[in-house]
Amino acid sequence: MAEIILLNQETIDKIAAGEVIERPSSVVKELIENSMDAGATAVTVEIKDGGSSLIRITDNGFGIEKDQVPMAFLRHSTSKIKSVEDLLSISSLGFRGEALSSIAAVARVELITKTVSQLTGIRYVIEGSVEKEKEEIGAPDGTTFLVRDLFYNTPARKKFLKTAQTEAGYINTLVERLALSRPDISFKLIINNQIRLHTSGNSNAKDVIYQIYGKDITSSLIEIEDKNELFEVTGFIGKPEVSRGNRNFEHYFINRRYIKSSLIAKGLEDGYKNFLMQHQYPFCVLYFFFDGQLLDVNVHPTKMELRFGRNEEIYQKLFNCIREKLLHRDHIKSVSIGETNEKKKDRAAVSAKQAIPEPFEKKRMEQLAASVRKDSPYEPKYTKEQTVRNWSAGAKTQPGTQNQEINRAKTAETQKQTTNISQPKESQKPDYIETPAEYVQEEIRYEGRFLSEQAQKQHKIIGQVFDTYWLVEYDGKLFIIDQHAAHEKVLYERTLSSLKNRSHTTQMISPPVILTLNPQEEEALSIYQEQLKNLGFEIEPFGGKEYAVCGVPGNLFDLNPKQILLEILDSHEEIKKASTPELVLEKIASMSCKAAVKGNHTLKRQEAETLIAELLELENPYFCPHGRPTIIAMTKQELEKKFKRIV
């Protein structure tokens, strides 16, 4: 057996740093979270060369007491907890006490900090866990970290970093998420001397969304506000048209922390079921507040996963909340003819470049304040006297607000430039942010008029084009209905309703259809026997691996009942993941969509009228079970533009 020895402190520090500091974005994350926990209302991040040569983070938080600065760089030193019992109610972002020691072990670190009560600050330099300098210095209230030459003493780690552009992208994404998590904090990101992000910190989540994602997404948001015995949630979800092909646009924060959760993702995505096409994912920015007793605190330094108690109940309540918000809304998308891809790109570029004004330009803000207070229908959501922050739709009380107000007031008098970055002064922080009128105004919706019984009497069915699409004129718009998608939706809802009410008819067949099933199909048959019976199937054992199908649903038209049954059984694994009876029924009901009339099939006018009438009676007539739109609209104005009747 090899000799057992104790590792020296340098090796221990570098091993610990390897667990916490994976790349430059890890440094930025740890330091910004410390700033947020220190009550900062403004945080500036500057990086160069993807963060490998320089990371500078400045805040106006509480600062660190002079005599505690060296201790802050020791492992497991923290101000957040004092005993193991505190872990059960922890609410801060970083509490393990490993961040500063890990950063100092693999970089050259300079710290400048000052508290409100002190006349001078302190400058502290530590490199590779070795203290180099410590001196008093004139400084504003708050803390500045300069991290240079990351991994200078661990070249093996440094060579595995990606390009500067890629590493900067990781940091940009991180800062965007942190800005979304705390709309009450002003974030400024500077990459290679260029400002890439600047939020106002006015507590309005929608403003942050606009600054990051632009006008198109911000104008397509649905506000969420719900409270139950398990959690409270506020924020925004996107309309189905702003979906994406991955989950990168799903942002959810639990007790102010950005996390990844398969439970939250499933509740959200299942809520969008039948509103989105397969492999499309919704946009959301949601703020959850849970009782700490329902969360399993994750103490691993790099994980963002959380475990929950009462999983099924949390899932069901989130699913119901999202579903309810999407239903009973008009999701008819208006399309414009002839907009080229180039124009779309130009429009998106203009939208992306529309930056909010600098939040600390005092003179400009005073002028803006006078005009907005006079003319704007929106009242400011943030004042210096507030001790309750309005993050999105619901207000949350912030810890240590009184101390923050004292800190901000004094910071305004002592704020000076000490680190070559213009640090914003709190006294110049605006009460609100200037926002484009395009998305501030309430969006115009049909409010169900096209779907109402009265509106149906005024529908003017023009006819069918390409043997697929039906044209309906109403209220100055041309509505185009996809007959296949519409019929799919009608059949799906009809089947689902019959399953729930157990009102399907069965057509007996003779001789019966004999099926030979493999073990997986037999297992599926035993699990879904009741649902299949409700659907209209009569199935009996026929000996060995064979089963006799004696009856089939009475409304399968000319579809092969054997094929439908086998498809249901073959989808066993997918159905099993649904985990709730409601979604099991939905999956089985979707099989009936194969009976829908196809495109390139001429319908008689009376058939079309009946189909449209049935479609408009549904709770969600806008999307087929696979998420494709059933109806789109085009304005008379758009047509007149094309014919040059109007300019």
C-alpha positions in Angstrom: 0.0 0.0 0.0 1.3 3.5 -0.9 2.3 5.7 2.0 -0.4 8.0 3.4 0.6 11.6 3.8 -1.0 14.9 4.6 -1.3 17.4 1.7 0.3 20.8 2.1 -1.9 23.9 2.3 -1.1 25.1 -1.2 -2.3 21.8 -2.7 -5.4 21.8 -0.5 -6.3 25.3 -1.7 -5.9 24.5 -5.3 -8.0 21.4 -5.0 -10.7 23.4 -3.3 -10.4 26.1 -6.0 -10.9 23.5 -8.7 -14.2 22.6 -7.3 -15.5 26.2 -7.1 -13.7 28.1 -9.9 -14.2 26.3 -13.1 -13.8 29.3 -15.5 -13.9 33.2 -15.3 -17.7 33.1 -15.1 -17.4 31.2 -11.8 -15.4 34.1 -10.4 -17.9 36.7 -11.6 -20.8 34.6 -10.2 -19.3 34.3 -6.7 -18.3 38.0 -6.5 -21.6 39.3 -7.8 -23.6 37.1 -5.4 -21.4 38.5 -2.5 -22.3 42.0 -3.7 -26.0 41.2 -3.8 -25.8 39.7 -0.3 -24.0 42.8 0.9 -27.1 44.9 0.0 -25.7 46.5 -3.2 -28.1 48.5 -5.4 -25.6 49.0 -8.2 -23.0 46.5 -9.5 -20.5 47.1 -12.3 -18.7 44.2 -14.0 -15.8 44.8 -16.3 -13.8 42.0 -18.0 -11.0 41.8 -20.6 -9.9 38.8 -22.6 -12.9 36.8 -21.6 -12.1 37.5 -17.9 -8.7 35.6 -17.9 -6.6 38.8 -17.7 -9.0 41.1 -15.8 -12.2 40.9 -13.9 -13.3 44.0 -12.0 -16.4 44.1 -9.9 -17.5 47.2 -8.1 -20.6 47.6 -5.8 -22.1 50.1 -3.4 -22.9 47.5 -0.7 -22.1 47.4 3.0 -18.3 46.8 2.5 -16.1 44.7 4.8 -14.7 45.8 8.1 -10.9 46.5 8.0 -10.0 43.9 10.6 -12.1 41.2 8.9 -10.6 41.5 5.4 -7.8 38.9 5.9 -10.3 36.5 7.5 -12.6 36.8 4.5 -10.0 35.0 2.4 -9.8 32.0 4.8 -11.6 28.8 3.8 -15.1 28.3 5.4 -15.2 31.9 6.7 -18.6 33.4 6.2 -21.0 36.0 7.6 -24.1 34.1 6.4 -24.4 31.2 8.9 -23.1 30.4 12.3 -24.3 26.8 12.9 -25.7 23.8 11.0 -29.3 24.8 12.1 -29.0 28.0 10.0 -28.8 25.8 6.8 -32.5 25.1 7.2 -33.5 28.7 6.8 -30.6 30.1 4.6 -31.8 32.7 2.2 -28.5 34.3 1.0 -26.8 33.3 -2.3 -23.4 32.3 -1.1 -22.8 30.9 2.4 -20.1 28.2 2.2 -17.2 30.5 2.8 -15.1 29.0 0.0 -15.4 31.6 -2.8 -12.8 34.2 -1.9 -10.2 31.7 -0.7 -10.7 29.7 -3.9 -10.3 32.8 -6.1 -7.2 34.0 -4.2 -5.7 30.5 -4.6 -5.6 30.7 -8.5 -5.4 34.4 -9.3 -3.9 37.8 -8.3 -6.6 39.5 -6.3 -6.8 43.2 -5.2 -9.6 44.3 -2.9 -10.6 47.9 -2.1 -13.4 48.2 0.5 -15.0 50.6 2.9 -18.0 50.5 5.2 -20.4 53.3 5.9 -19.1 53.8 9.5 -15.4 54.1 8.5 -13.7 57.3 7.3 -11.2 55.4 5.1 -11.1 52.1 3.3 -8.6 49.4 3.0 -6.6 48.0 0.0 -5.7 44.4 0.3 -3.6 42.3 -2.2 -3.4 38.5 -2.1 -1.8 36.3 -4.8 -1.9 32.5 -4.8 -3.3 32.5 -1.2 -0.3 34.6 -0.1 -0.9 38.1 1.4 1.2 40.7 -0.4 -0.1 44.2 0.7 -2.5 45.7 3.2 -2.9 49.5 3.5 -5.5 52.2 4.3 -6.8 54.1 1.3 -9.4 56.7 0.4 -12.4 54.9 -1.1 -16.2 55.2 -1.6 -18.6 53.0 0.4 -18.8 49.5 -1.0 -16.3 47.0 -2.5 -14.2 46.6 -5.6 -12.5 43.4 -6.6 -9.8 43.2 -9.2 -9.0 39.7 -10.3 -6.0 39.4 -12.6 -4.2 36.6 -14.4 -6.7 33.9 -13.5 -5.0 30.4 -13.3 -1.6 32.0 -13.6 -0.2 29.4 -11.2 -2.2 26.5 -12.6 -1.4 26.6 -16.3 -3.0 23.2 -16.9 -6.4 24.7 -15.9 -5.8 27.8 -18.0 -5.1 25.9 -21.3 -8.6 24.3 -21.1 -10.4 27.6 -21.2 -12.2 28.4 -24.4 -11.7 31.4 -26.6 -12.0 34.9 -25.0 -15.2 35.4 -27.0 -16.8 32.2 -25.7 -15.8 32.9 -22.1 -17.1 36.4 -22.4 -20.4 34.9 -23.7 -20.7 32.8 -20.5 -20.2 35.9 -18.4 -22.7 37.8 -20.4 -25.3 35.1 -20.0 -24.6 34.9 -16.3 -25.0 38.7 -15.7 -28.2 38.7 -17.7 -29.6 36.0 -15.5 -28.6 37.8 -12.3 -30.1 41.1 -13.7 -33.4 39.2 -14.3 -33.2 37.7 -10.8 -32.9 41.1 -9.2 -34.6 43.9 -11.1 -34.1 46.2 -8.1 -30.3 46.2 -8.7 -28.7 48.2 -11.4 -26.2 45.9 -13.4 -23.6 47.2 -15.8 -21.5 44.9 -17.9 -18.4 46.2 -19.7 -16.6 43.8 -22.1 -13.3 45.0 -23.6 -14.3 48.7 -22.9 -17.8 48.3 -24.5 -21.0 48.5 -22.4 -23.0 45.3 -23.2 -25.7 45.6 -20.6 -27.0 48.4 -18.4 -30.2 48.0 -16.3 -31.8 50.7 -14.3 -32.5 48.8 -11.1 -36.0 50.3 -10.9 -37.6 47.0 -9.7 -39.5 46.6 -13.0 -38.8 43.1 -14.4 -40.4 43.9 -17.7 -37.8 46.7 -18.3 -35.0 44.2 -17.8 -36.6 41.7 -20.2 -36.8 44.5 -22.8 -33.2 45.5 -22.3 -32.0 41.8 -22.8 -34.5 40.5 -25.4 -35.9 43.5 -27.2 -39.3 44.7 -28.2 -40.7 41.7 -30.0 -40.6 39.4 -27.0 -41.5 42.0 -24.4 -44.6 42.9 -26.4 -45.7 39.2 -26.3 -45.7 38.6 -22.6 -48.5 37.3 -20.3 -48.3 38.4 -16.7 -48.4 35.7 -14.0 -49.4 36.2 -10.4 -50.6 33.3 -8.3 -50.4 32.3 -4.6 -51.3 29.0 -3.0 -50.4 27.1 0.2 -47.2 25.8 -1.4 -45.6 28.7 -3.2 -46.1 32.2 -4.6 -45.2 33.0 -8.2 -45.0 36.2 -10.2 -43.4 37.2 -13.5 -44.1 36.6 -17.1 -44.6 33.8 -19.7 -44.4 34.3 -23.4 -47.2 33.8 -25.9 -46.8 30.6 -27.9 -45.4 32.5 -30.9 -42.2 33.4 -29.0 -41.2 29.8 -28.4 -37.7 28.5 -29.1 -36.0 25.2 -30.0 -34.2 24.9 -26.6 -34.8 25.7 -22.9 -32.4 28.7 -22.9 -35.3 31.1 -22.7 -36.8 29.5 -19.6 -35.8 31.5 -16.5 -37.1 30.7 -13.1 -35.8 31.9 -9.8 -36.6 30.3 -6.5 -36.2 32.6 -3.5 -34.2 35.0 -5.7 -31.7 32.3 -6.9 -31.5 31.1 -10.6 -32.0 27.4 -10.6 -32.5 24.4 -12.9 -35.4 22.1 -12.0 -36.9 19.3 -13.9 -40.0 19.6 -11.8 -40.5 23.3 -12.6 -39.6 22.7 -16.3 -42.1 19.9 -16.5 -45.0 21.8 -14.9 -44.3 24.8 -17.2 -43.9 22.8 -20.4 -46.9 20.6 -19.8 -48.9 23.8 -19.2 -48.0 24.7 -22.8 -49.1 21.3 -24.1 -51.0 21.7 -27.4 -50.0 25.4 -27.6 -46.5 24.6 -28.9 -45.2 22.3 -31.6 -43.1 19.3 -30.6 -39.6 20.2 -29.5 -40.5 23.8 -29.0 -40.1 25.4 -25.5 -41.7 28.5 -24.0 -40.2 31.8 -22.9 -40.6 32.7 -19.2 -39.2 34.8 -16.4 -40.9 33.5 -13.2 -40.1 34.3 -9.6 -41.0 31.6 -7.1 -41.1 32.0 -3.3 -41.2 28.8 -1.3 -41.1 28.1 2.4 -37.6 26.9 3.2 -39.0 23.8 4.7 -40.1 22.6 1.3 -36.6 22.9 -0.2 -33.6 20.7 0.1 -30.7 23.1 0.4 -28.0 22.1 -2.0 -24.6 22.8 -0.4 -22.5 21.7 -3.4 -20.6 24.8 -4.7 -21.4 24.5 -8.4 -24.8 22.9 -8.6 -28.0 24.8 -9.3 -30.4 21.9 -8.7 -32.9 22.0 -5.9 -35.0 19.2 -4.5 -38.6 19.8 -3.4 -41.0 18.3 -0.9 -44.5 17.5 -2.2 -43.4 17.3 -5.8 -46.8 16.1 -7.3 -48.7 19.0 -5.6 -46.2 21.6 -6.7 -46.3 20.3 -10.3 -50.1 20.2 -10.4 -50.5 23.8 -9.1 -47.9 25.2 -11.5 -49.4 23.3 -14.4 -52.9 24.6 -13.6 -51.6 28.2 -13.2 -49.8 28.2 -16.6 -52.7 26.4 -18.3 -55.3 28.8 -17.0 -53.3 31.8 -18.2 -53.0 30.4 -21.7 -56.6 29.4 -22.0 -59.4 31.9 -22.7 -57.1 34.2 -24.6 -57.1 35.1 -28.3 -54.0 33.5 -29.8 -54.8 34.3 -33.4 -51.6 35.5 -35.0 -51.7 38.5 -37.4 -49.4 38.0 -40.3 -48.1 40.6 -42.7 -47.4 39.7 -46.4 -44.1 40.1 -48.0 -41.8 41.1 -45.1 -38.4 39.9 -46.1 -35.9 38.2 -43.9 -33.6 41.2 -44.3 -36.3 43.6 -43.0 -36.9 41.3 -40.1 -33.2 41.3 -39.3 -33.1 45.1 -39.6 -36.1 45.5 -37.3 -34.6 43.1 -34.8 -31.2 44.9 -34.9 -32.9 48.3 -34.3 -34.8 46.8 -31.4 -31.7 45.3 -29.9 -29.8 48.6 -30.2 -32.5 50.7 -28.5 -30.7 51.1 -25.2 -32.3 52.4 -22.1 -30.9 55.7 -20.9 -28.0 55.8 -18.5 -29.6 55.5 -15.1 -27.3 57.9 -13.4 -27.4 61.0 -15.8 -28.9 63.4 -13.3 -29.8 66.3 -15.6 -31.4 64.1 -18.2 -33.4 62.2 -15.6 -34.7 65.5 -14.1 -36.0 66.6 -17.5 -37.4 63.1 -18.1 -39.1 63.1 -14.7 -40.9 66.3 -15.4 -42.3 65.1 -18.8 -43.2 61.5 -17.7 -44.9 62.6 -14.5 -47.0 65.0 -16.5 -47.9 62.8 -19.5 -47.3 59.1 -18.6 -50.2 56.8 -17.6 -47.6 54.8 -15.6 -46.6 55.9 -12.1 -43.0 55.3 -11.0 -42.6 52.0 -9.2 -39.6 52.9 -7.2 -38.8 55.7 -4.7 -36.1 56.0 -2.2 -38.5 55.9 0.7 -39.8 52.5 -0.3 -38.8 49.6 1.9 -40.9 47.1 -0.1 -39.7 46.2 -3.6 -42.1 45.5 -6.4 -40.2 42.9 -8.6 -42.9 42.2 -11.1 -46.5 41.7 -10.3 -46.0 41.1 -6.5 -44.1 43.0 -3.9 -41.4 41.3 -1.7 -39.9 42.8 1.4 -36.1 43.0 1.2 -33.9 42.2 4.2 -31.8 45.0 5.6 -33.7 47.7 3.7 -33.2 50.3 6.4 -29.4 49.8 6.4 -29.4 50.0 2.6 -31.1 53.4 2.7 -28.5 54.7 5.1 -25.8 53.2 2.9 -27.2 54.7 -0.2 -27.6 58.2 1.3 -24.0 58.3 2.5 -22.6 56.7 -0.7 -24.0 59.6 -2.6 -21.7 62.0 -0.8 -18.5 59.9 -0.8 -18.7 58.1 -4.2 -15.5 58.8 -6.2 -13.6 57.1 -9.0 -10.9 54.8 -7.6 -10.7 52.0 -10.1 -10.9 53.7 -13.5 -14.6 52.8 -13.7 -17.4 55.4 -13.4 -19.3 54.0 -10.4 -23.0 55.1 -10.4 -24.1 57.3 -7.6 -27.3 56.3 -5.8 -28.4 59.9 -5.5 -28.7 60.0 -9.2 -30.6 56.7 -9.5 -33.9 57.3 -11.3 -37.3 56.4 -10.0 -38.2 54.7 -13.2 -36.9 53.9 -16.6 -37.8 55.4 -20.0 -39.5 52.7 -22.0 -40.7 52.6 -25.6 -44.4 53.2 -26.0 -44.6 50.2 -28.4 -44.8 47.7 -25.5 -45.9 50.0 -22.6 -49.3 50.4 -24.2 -51.8 47.7 -23.6 -51.9 45.2 -26.4 -55.1 45.2 -28.5 -56.8 41.8 -28.5 -60.0 40.5 -29.9 -61.2 39.5 -26.4 -63.0 36.5 -28.0 -65.1 38.5 -30.4 -64.2 36.3 -33.4 -65.1 33.3 -31.2 -68.4 34.7 -29.8 -71.8 33.4 -30.8 -72.7 36.9 -32.0 -69.6 37.2 -34.1 -70.2 33.8 -35.8 -73.4 35.2 -37.3 -71.4 37.9 -39.0 -68.7 35.6 -40.3 -68.5 35.7 -44.1 -67.1 32.4 -45.4 -65.5 33.3 -48.7 -64.4 29.8 -49.7 -61.6 27.3 -49.8 -58.1 27.7 -51.3 -55.7 25.0 -52.3 -58.3 22.5 -51.0 -56.8 23.1 -47.5 -57.5 26.5 -46.2 -60.9 28.2 -45.5 -61.2 32.0 -45.7 -63.4 33.9 -43.4 -64.0 37.7 -43.5 -64.9 39.4 -40.2 -64.4 42.9 -38.7 -62.0 44.2 -41.3 -59.7 41.1 -41.2 -59.2 38.0 -43.2 -59.1 34.9 -41.1 -57.5 31.8 -42.6 -58.4 28.4 -41.1 -56.4 25.2 -41.8 -59.0 22.5 -42.1 -56.7 19.6 -41.2 -55.4 21.4 -38.0 -58.9 22.5 -37.1 -60.4 19.0 -37.6 -57.5 17.5 -35.6 -58.3 19.8 -32.7 -62.1 19.1 -32.8 -61.5 15.3 -32.8 -58.9 15.6 -30.0 -61.2 17.6 -27.8 -64.2 15.4 -28.6 -62.2 12.3 -27.7 -60.7 13.8 -24.6 -64.2 14.8 -23.4 -65.5 11.3 -24.1 -62.7 9.7 -22.2 -63.3 11.9 -19.2 -67.1 11.4 -19.3 -66.8 7.7 -20.4 -69.3 8.3 -23.1 -67.5 6.6 -26.1 -69.5 4.2 -28.2 -68.1 0.7 -29.1 -68.6 -1.0 -32.4 -68.4 -4.8 -32.0 -66.5 -6.6 -34.8 -66.7 -10.2 -35.9 -64.5 -12.0 -36.3 -62.3 -10.3 -33.7 -58.8 -8.9 -34.6 -56.1 -11.1 -33.1 -53.0 -9.3 -31.8 -49.7 -10.9 -30.7 -48.0 -8.7 -28.1 -44.5 -8.6 -26.8 -43.9 -8.3 -23.0 -43.6 -4.5 -23.2 -46.9 -4.2 -25.1 -48.6 -6.6 -22.6 -47.4 -4.4 -19.7 -48.8 -1.3 -21.4 -52.1 -3.1 -22.1 -52.5 -4.1 -18.4 -51.7 -0.5 -17.3 -54.1 1.3 -19.8 -56.8 -1.3 -19.9 -59.3 1.0 -18.3 -58.5 4.0 -20.5 -58.7 1.8 -23.6 -62.1 0.5 -22.5 -63.3 4.1 -22.0 -62.1 4.9 -25.5 -64.3 2.1 -26.9 -61.9 -0.9 -27.2 -63.0 -4.3 -26.0 -60.0 -6.6 -25.6 -59.9 -10.1 -24.2 -57.0 -12.6 -23.6 -56.9 -15.2 -26.3 -54.2 -17.5 -24.9 -50.4 -17.1 -24.6 -49.2 -13.8 -26.1 -52.4 -13.3 -28.1 -55.3 -11.0 -27.5 -58.7 -10.6 -29.2 -60.0 -7.2 -30.1 -63.7 -7.7 -30.1 -64.8 -4.1 -30.2 -63.4 -0.8 -31.4 -64.4 2.9 -30.9 -67.4 3.9 -32.9 -65.9 7.1 -34.4 -62.6 5.9 -35.9 -64.1 6.3 -39.4 -61.9 4.5 -41.9 -58.8 4.2 -39.7 -57.3 0.8 -38.9 -58.2 0.0 -35.3 -55.3 -2.4 -35.0 -52.9 0.3 -36.0 -54.3 2.8 -33.6 -54.2 0.3 -30.7 -50.6 -0.7 -31.4 -49.5 2.9 -31.6 -51.0 3.6 -28.1 -49.3 0.5 -26.7 -46.0 1.4 -28.4 -46.1 4.9 -26.8 -46.1 3.3 -23.3 -42.7 4.8 -22.3 -43.7 8.3 -23.5 -47.1 8.1 -21.8 -45.5 6.8 -18.6 -43.4 10.0 -18.4 -46.6 12.0 -18.3 -47.1 10.8 -14.7 -50.6 12.3 -14.3 -53.9 10.7 -15.4 -54.9 13.9 -17.2 -51.8 13.8 -19.5 -52.3 10.0 -20.1 -55.7 10.8 -21.4 -54.4 13.6 -23.6 -51.7 11.3 -25.1 -54.3 8.6 -25.9 -56.7 11.2 -27.3 -54.0 12.6 -29.6 -54.1 9.2 -31.4 -57.6 10.0 -32.6 -56.2 12.9 -34.6 -55.2 10.5 -37.4 -58.9 10.4 -38.3 -58.8 14.1 -39.2 -59.6 15.3 -42.7 -56.3 15.9 -44.6 -55.2 18.9 -46.6 -55.8 18.8 -50.4 -59.3 17.5 -49.7 -62.3 19.5 -50.9 -65.0 20.0 -48.1 -68.5 21.0 -48.9 -69.5 24.4 -47.6 -71.9 22.9 -45.1 -69.2 20.6 -43.8 -66.8 23.6 -43.5 -69.4 25.7 -41.6 -70.0 22.8 -39.2 -66.3 22.3 -38.6 -65.7 26.0 -38.0 -68.6 26.2 -35.6 -67.3 23.2 -33.6 -63.8 24.7 -33.6 -64.9 28.0 -32.2 -66.8 26.3 -29.4 -63.6 24.8 -28.0 -61.7 26.2 -25.0 -58.5 26.5 -27.0 -59.3 26.6 -30.7 -56.1 28.3 -31.7 -53.7 25.3 -31.9 -53.9 21.7 -33.0 -52.8 19.0 -30.5 -49.3 19.2 -32.0 -49.0 23.0 -31.4 -49.5 24.2 -35.0 -51.8 27.2 -35.4 -55.4 26.5 -36.6 -56.2 30.2 -37.4 -54.2 33.1 -38.6 -55.4 36.6 -39.5 -54.4 39.3 -42.0 -55.7 42.9 -41.8 -57.4 44.8 -44.5 -54.7 47.5 -44.1 -52.0 45.0 -45.0 -53.7 44.1 -48.2 -54.2 47.7 -49.1 -50.6 48.4 -48.6 -49.6 45.7 -51.1 -52.0 47.2 -53.6 -50.6 50.7 -52.9 -54.0 51.9 -51.8 -52.3 53.3 -48.8 -48.7 54.2 -48.2 
